[in-house]
Amino acid sequence: MRPSILVAFACAGCSQHVYSPPAQAYSLGPLHALPPGSAALDLEGSRSGQVFDPKIDAASARVRAGIASGVEGSLEGAMYTVDDSGPSTANRRIYVGRAGVRVGHPGIVWLAGLGGGFAPSGGPFVSADTGVAFGYDNCVVVPVVQVTGFVSVPLAPRPIDVSDDATTTFSTPSTTFGGTIHTGLRFALSPSRCRAHRESPWITIGGGITSMNDATTGATFAGVGIGLELPLGR
């Protein structure tokens, strides 16, 4: 649920302010890197926002593969949508992509990624992120805490119609710095495969907060997310 904010339109109907978003939506992965030769598919969905403001829904898919001992790489894509029916005619979607790497061993993993995307209403942007995930790795229920930071830079920002009443209002995204703290549980769907040191399917449920700040203001968003991890191949 790393989330939350769409460069394409206001994420907060009351504040009527847009931020440049991170390149990754909700993510709460395993506390170890995939072994070399293994791969997995992650499917995730999340909802986040502020009280009394439009909510942001996100859906993403990620392919991860082990590339060395304790190291995995990933490619992912996501789409954000603001659940708002206000008078603005601005497109309420944004499309993002990201390449990432995870390094670590059971119990702690370091994360980093680089990506970007395009919002029909706001234009293109690039984003980089880094962080760490830790918890108690096992084959039944895994508690996870993940802390990340990111910077997002619009490449050709345009004023966006964020009107929510009779008065027309515009906001232009600018360089945004942010951080997330997410926590959740990963439930093994095949503990026996896990104990046999074979990759197994998992369900993840989590929640957390994302803080966003640019040169003029800041905001904090809360959200929840759910994910499904499916092994690919052996």
C-alpha positions as CSV (number, residue, x, y, z in Angstrom):
1,M,0.0,0.0,0.0
2,R,2.8,2.2,-0.4
3,P,0.8,4.3,-2.1
4,S,-1.3,6.4,-2.2
5,I,-1.1,9.6,-4.0
6,L,-1.9,10.3,-7.6
7,V,-0.1,12.9,-9.5
8,A,-3.1,13.1,-11.8
9,F,-5.6,14.6,-9.4
10,A,-6.3,15.7,-5.9
11,C,-6.1,13.0,-3.3
12,A,-7.8,15.1,-0.8
13,G,-11.1,16.8,-1.8
14,C,-10.8,19.3,1.1
15,S,-7.2,20.3,0.6
16,Q,-7.4,20.2,-3.2
17,H,-3.7,19.6,-3.5
18,V,-1.9,17.0,-5.7
19,Y,1.4,15.2,-5.0
20,S,3.8,13.4,-7.3
21,P,3.3,9.7,-6.4
22,P,5.7,6.7,-5.6
23,A,6.2,4.2,-8.3
24,Q,5.0,1.3,-6.1
25,A,1.6,0.8,-4.6
26,Y,0.9,-1.6,-1.7
27,S,3.7,-4.1,-1.1
28,L,4.4,-6.3,1.9
29,G,6.7,-9.1,0.7
30,P,8.5,-12.1,2.3
31,L,11.3,-11.7,4.7
32,H,13.8,-13.4,2.5
33,A,15.0,-13.2,-1.1
34,L,14.0,-15.9,-3.5
35,P,16.7,-18.5,-4.2
36,P,18.4,-18.4,-7.6
37,G,16.3,-20.1,-10.2
38,S,13.0,-19.5,-8.4
39,A,10.3,-17.0,-9.3
40,A,7.0,-15.7,-8.0
41,L,4.0,-13.6,-9.0
42,D,2.5,-11.1,-6.6
43,L,-1.0,-9.8,-7.1
44,E,-2.1,-6.9,-4.8
45,G,-4.8,-4.5,-4.1
46,S,-5.2,-1.6,-1.7
47,R,-7.3,1.4,-0.6
48,S,-6.0,4.5,1.1
49,G,-6.9,8.1,1.8
50,Q,-7.7,10.7,4.4
51,V,-10.9,11.1,6.5
52,F,-13.7,12.8,4.5
53,D,-11.6,12.8,1.3
54,P,-11.8,10.7,-1.9
55,K,-10.2,7.2,-1.5
56,I,-7.4,5.9,-3.7
57,D,-7.7,2.4,-5.0
58,A,-4.6,0.6,-6.4
59,A,-4.1,-2.7,-8.2
60,S,-0.7,-4.2,-9.1
61,A,1.1,-7.2,-10.4
62,R,4.8,-8.0,-9.8
63,V,7.1,-10.8,-11.0
64,R,10.1,-11.6,-8.7
65,A,13.1,-13.8,-9.5
66,G,16.1,-15.0,-7.5
67,I,19.3,-13.8,-9.2
68,A,22.0,-14.7,-6.6
69,S,22.2,-16.0,-3.1
70,G,20.2,-13.6,-1.0
71,V,19.4,-11.3,-3.9
72,E,16.2,-11.0,-6.1
73,G,15.1,-8.7,-8.8
74,S,11.5,-7.7,-9.7
75,L,9.4,-5.9,-12.4
76,E,5.9,-4.6,-11.7
77,G,3.1,-2.5,-13.0
78,A,0.2,-0.8,-11.2
79,M,-2.8,1.4,-11.7
80,Y,-4.2,4.0,-9.3
81,T,-7.8,5.3,-9.4
82,V,-9.3,8.0,-7.3
83,D,-12.9,7.1,-6.1
84,D,-14.4,10.6,-6.6
85,S,-17.4,11.9,-8.6
86,G,-16.8,15.6,-8.1
87,P,-17.2,18.2,-10.9
88,S,-13.7,18.0,-12.1
89,T,-13.4,16.4,-15.6
90,A,-9.7,15.4,-15.0
91,N,-8.8,11.8,-15.7
92,R,-8.7,10.0,-12.4
93,R,-6.2,7.3,-13.2
94,I,-2.4,6.9,-13.3
95,Y,-0.2,4.1,-14.6
96,V,3.1,3.2,-13.1
97,G,6.0,0.7,-13.6
98,R,9.0,-0.1,-11.4
99,A,12.1,-2.3,-11.3
100,G,13.3,-3.3,-7.9
101,V,15.9,-5.3,-6.0
102,R,15.6,-7.1,-2.6
103,V,18.7,-8.2,-0.6
104,G,18.7,-10.1,2.6
105,H,18.2,-13.3,4.5
106,P,15.3,-14.7,6.6
107,G,14.2,-12.0,9.1
108,I,15.4,-8.9,7.4
109,V,15.4,-7.6,3.8
110,W,16.7,-4.4,2.3
111,L,14.6,-2.9,-0.6
112,A,15.3,-0.4,-3.4
113,G,13.5,0.5,-6.6
114,L,13.4,2.9,-9.6
115,G,10.4,3.6,-11.7
116,G,7.9,6.1,-13.0
117,G,4.6,6.5,-14.8
118,F,2.2,8.6,-16.6
119,A,-1.0,10.4,-15.5
120,P,-3.3,11.5,-18.4
121,S,-4.1,14.7,-16.4
122,G,-0.7,15.4,-14.8
123,G,2.0,14.1,-17.2
124,P,5.0,11.8,-16.6
125,F,7.1,11.4,-13.5
126,V,10.0,9.4,-12.1
127,S,10.4,8.0,-8.6
128,A,13.1,6.2,-6.5
129,D,12.6,4.4,-3.2
130,T,14.5,2.5,-0.6
131,G,13.7,0.8,2.7
132,V,13.9,-2.3,5.0
133,A,11.5,-5.0,6.0
134,F,11.9,-7.1,9.1
135,G,10.0,-9.6,11.3
136,Y,9.8,-13.2,12.4
137,D,10.2,-15.5,9.4
138,N,8.5,-18.9,9.7
139,C,6.3,-21.3,7.7
140,V,2.9,-20.5,9.2
141,V,2.1,-16.8,10.0
142,V,4.8,-14.2,9.4
143,P,4.5,-10.7,11.1
144,V,6.1,-8.0,8.9
145,V,7.1,-4.4,9.5
146,Q,8.2,-2.4,6.4
147,V,9.6,1.1,6.4
148,T,10.4,2.9,3.2
149,G,11.2,6.4,1.9
150,F,10.8,7.8,-1.6
151,V,11.2,10.8,-3.8
152,S,9.0,11.5,-6.9
153,V,9.7,14.1,-9.5
154,P,7.3,15.3,-12.2
155,L,8.9,15.7,-15.6
156,A,6.4,18.0,-17.3
157,P,3.8,18.9,-14.7
158,R,0.6,20.5,-15.8
159,P,-2.1,22.3,-13.8
160,I,-4.8,19.8,-12.8
161,D,-8.5,20.7,-12.3
162,V,-9.2,19.7,-8.6
163,S,-12.5,21.5,-8.3
164,D,-14.9,20.1,-5.7
165,D,-17.5,22.9,-5.7
166,A,-18.8,25.7,-7.9
167,T,-15.3,27.4,-7.9
168,T,-12.8,26.1,-10.4
169,T,-9.5,25.2,-8.7
170,F,-6.2,24.0,-10.2
171,S,-3.1,22.4,-8.5
172,T,0.2,21.5,-10.1
173,P,2.3,18.6,-8.8
174,S,5.9,19.3,-7.7
175,T,8.8,17.2,-6.4
176,T,7.5,15.1,-3.5
177,F,9.3,13.4,-0.6
178,G,7.5,10.7,1.3
179,G,7.8,7.8,3.7
180,T,5.7,4.8,4.6
181,I,5.3,2.5,7.7
182,H,3.4,-0.7,7.0
183,T,2.7,-3.7,9.1
184,G,0.8,-6.9,8.4
185,L,0.6,-10.7,8.5
186,R,1.6,-13.2,5.8
187,F,-0.4,-16.5,6.0
188,A,1.2,-19.6,4.4
189,L,-1.3,-21.6,2.2
190,S,1.0,-24.6,2.1
191,P,3.2,-24.8,5.3
192,S,4.4,-28.3,4.3
193,R,6.0,-27.0,1.1
194,C,7.6,-24.1,3.0
195,R,9.1,-26.5,5.6
196,A,10.5,-28.6,2.7
197,H,12.3,-25.5,1.5
198,R,10.1,-25.2,-1.6
199,E,8.4,-21.9,-2.6
200,S,4.7,-21.9,-1.6
201,P,1.7,-19.6,-2.0
202,W,0.9,-16.9,0.6
203,I,-1.8,-14.4,1.5
204,T,-0.9,-11.1,3.0
205,I,-3.1,-8.6,4.9
206,G,-1.7,-5.3,6.1
207,G,-2.2,-1.7,6.8
208,G,-0.2,1.5,7.5
209,I,0.4,5.1,6.8
210,T,2.1,7.2,4.1
211,S,3.4,10.7,4.7
212,M,3.8,13.0,1.7
213,N,5.5,16.5,1.5
214,D,6.4,19.0,-1.2
215,A,7.6,22.6,-1.1
216,T,4.2,24.0,0.1
217,T,2.4,21.4,2.2
218,G,2.1,17.9,3.5
219,A,-0.4,15.2,4.2
220,T,-0.7,11.8,5.8
221,F,-2.8,8.9,4.4
222,A,-3.9,5.7,6.0
223,G,-4.8,2.5,4.1
224,V,-5.2,-1.2,4.0
225,G,-4.1,-3.8,1.5
226,I,-4.3,-7.5,0.6
227,G,-1.9,-9.6,-1.5
228,L,-1.5,-13.1,-3.0
229,E,1.9,-14.6,-3.7
230,L,2.0,-17.5,-6.2
231,P,5.2,-19.5,-6.9
232,L,6.2,-19.9,-10.6
233,G,8.0,-23.0,-11.7
234,R,9.6,-25.3,-9.2
